[in-house]
């Protein structure tokens, strides 16, 4: 009988410690979310730094528990320890903190839509499902740029037809992964943002 009571007590204490472990991580998550709500976000690099500082500041009161239960050492914080903390809190923040989700989405979109520039001469316009401008750079390399959506003066450029040949231009574009049904796979396309 005493052995049963001992086992039941052990199970109770173990489950209670797990509940406490869950509670303090939830507390860190809640306080991190409140910290995030007070921040003004500017760009991806600064935003990541601010998010990290919020997580660290809110985790410090629980650093012994984080070390014991999750092997996260806030006293010797490096890239690996920071990543562990971010992974532990990030999933919970994504589920419970709307501003965290909003910041992550904005940074993801701005990273995906990074604008690139190309300088060269236009060679031709190709007409298929979408219109493409083919250009040649100073080294003779050909690049294709897809007209996928409206950009400033797009109608004027499209109306030029063969008159575009030899025009020196600077094309601002972004790379997007789109599905190519002919190849039955996703491919990167250069999507025109502007032509000067």
Protein Blocks (a to p, Z undefined) as FASTA:
>chain_A
ZZmmmmmmmmmmmmmmmmmmmmmmmmmmmmmmmmmmmpccfbfmlmmmmmmmmmmmmmmm
mmmmmmmmnopafklgcfklmmmmmmmmmmmmmmmmmklmmmmmmmmmmmmmpccddddd
dfbdcddfbccdddddfkopacddddfbdcehklmmmmnmmmlgopacdddddddddddf
klopacdddddfbdZZ
